[in-house]
Amino acid sequence: MRLLGSGHPTPPAIRLDDALVSLRPPVPQDWHEWAALRQASRAFLTPWEPAWPADTLTRDSFLRRLRRQAIEWHNDQGYAFLTFDAATGRMIGGIGLVNVRRGVAQMATLGYWVGAAYARRGYTGAAVRLVVGFAFRRLNLHRVEASCLPTNEASRALLLKLGFAHEGYARGYLKINGAWRDHLIFGLVRDDWAG
């Protein structure tokens, strides 16, 4: 691990690739492209995400995010990646594992987003497959969980298609776009993963 300003570690130089997407941890040089993609996709993303702070797209905010993510990598608490089109190298979204639990749990929670221009084109499914493989093969996790709003038909269909089981309904689960919202809960265990 290298240091990212203020003595904070950076994630390792790791890439996950398939024919459609390439994933790697974010670096400071990604800020401009990340901010432009998020801004262009704001209306598309807002209904599904926590409320954006006023400074969310600034360079300083992005660097704080990277420092937090680097600490999470270092402490085996979370693994954030950016998603790129394998053919063009263009950034198309982000994906990661958060809330890594070890001990008797050996699990993490999956989260992802995709820019509006790249939705429903197979990119997110490819990224999820790569990250789930990373979770089970590299991190030796037993279980990956995911959730989505009941109205997010695209995310629900994606998770089911990739082998996640719909396991429940959580009331007031996450604060999305300024309000506590119910979520559908999905899970995938390594024994059921097709790889």
N, C-alpha and C positions, 0 to 999 in steps of 0.2 A: 504494500500500500504506500502511496505517495501522500504528501500533505497538500491540502486545499486551503490556502489562506488561514490565518489564525491558528495554525498548528493542527487543523482537523484532517483526519485521514480521507483519502479518496477511495472509491471502489476500485477493485482490480480491473485491469484491461481485459474484459471478457466480452465475447460476442456469441450470440446464438443466431444461427442462420438456417433458413430453408429457401426454397425456390422463390417464395413470394415476399418474405420479410427478413430483415436483419434487426436484431435487438442488441443494444449495449447500454451501459449506465450513462447518464447524462454527464456532460462536462461543461465548464463555463462558456466555451465557444458556441454552445447550442442555444444560448439565450435568445438571440435575435430570431432565429427560425422558430423556436418554441413559442415565443411571445406572438409572432405573426400568425402562426397556426391557431393558437388559442384565441386570439382576437377575432380572426376570420370565422371561427367556429363558436363564438360566444353564445349566440342565440340557440344553436343546436345543443350545446353542452349544459347550459344553465338549468334546464329542468331536471337533470340527473345528478347534479353535483352539489356539494356544499356551497354556500354563498361565497362569491369571490371577494376577498378584501379589496379595498380601493387601490392598493399598491401591487396587486397580484401579478401584473405583467411587467413590473419594473425589474431592472437588472439586479438591484439589491435584494429584492424578494426572491428572485430566481437563485441567487447565490446562497441565500439563507436556506432555501429548500435543498440545494445540493449539499450543503454542510450537514443538515439533518439526515439526509439520505445516506451520506457517507458514513456517519456515525452508526446508523442502523445497519449498514452492510458490515461494518467493523464488529459490531456487537451481536451479529446474527439475529437481528430483530426485524429486518425488512430488506427487500431487494428490488430497487427501482430500475426500470429500463425505459428507454425511448424506442419507439418503433419506426423503422425506415423501410421504404420501398426498396426491395433488393435490386431491382433493375435500375432505378434512377438515383438512389441514395437520398431521396427526398424524405424528410420527416413527415410521418403520417399520424402519430399518436404516442401513447405511453401505456405502460403496463407494469404491474409489480405485485410482489407478495409483501404483505404487512402483517403485523401482529403475529410474528413467528413464535410459536410456543413449543418448547422442548419438553423434556421429562416424559411423563406418561402420555402426553397429547401428541407431540410430533406433527404439528399442523400449522397452517398459515392461511390467511385470507387473501384472495385474489381480487385485484381491482384493475380496471382498464378504461381507457378513453380513446377515441379516434376522431380526427378532424372531420368536419362535415363533408368535405369533398371526397373523403375516402371511405365513408360508411357503406356497409352492405356490398363490399367488393371482395370479401374473403380475407382481408388483412388481419382483422381482429381474431378470427378463428385460428389463423396461422400463428399469431403471436401467443394466443392462449395455449396452443399445443406445445410451443417451445418452452414457455414458462412452466407449464405443468411438468414437462419432461425434466426441466432444471430442478424443480421442487422434489420430484421423486428420485431422480438419478443422482444429482449433485448434492442436494441438501439432505437427502435420505429422509424426507418427510413421509408420513403415512397418509395424511389427509390434506386436501385443499378445499377450502370453503369459498363461496361467492354469494353475493346477494344482488337483488335488483328490485326496483319499484315494480309493483304489480302491473302498472301501465306500460312498462318497458318491454314490449313484445319482442323486439329485436334481440335484446340481451337474454331474455328468457329462452327464446328459440335457440340461440347460439349455445348457451350452457347445456341445454338438453341434447342438442346435436353432438356435442363433444363428450357426452357420457356422464355429465353431472346429474345427480338425482335430486329432484325437488323434495326437500325434506321438511319444509315447514313455512310458517308465516309468523314474522316477528313484528309485533305492534310497536310503533314509535321507535323503530330500530336505529335510524340515523337521521341527523338534521340535514335535510337537503333543501337547497335554495331557500334557507331561512325558516323552514318548518320541520318539525319531527314527523317523519314519514314511515309508514309500514313498509316492510320489505318481504320478498320471497327469499327463502334460504335454500341454497344448493350445496351439495357436497360430492366430492369424488375421493375415493380411497385408492391407494396404490394397487391393491389387488384387483380392482375393477377397471383400471386404466388400460386402454388398448395400446397405448404407446405410439 
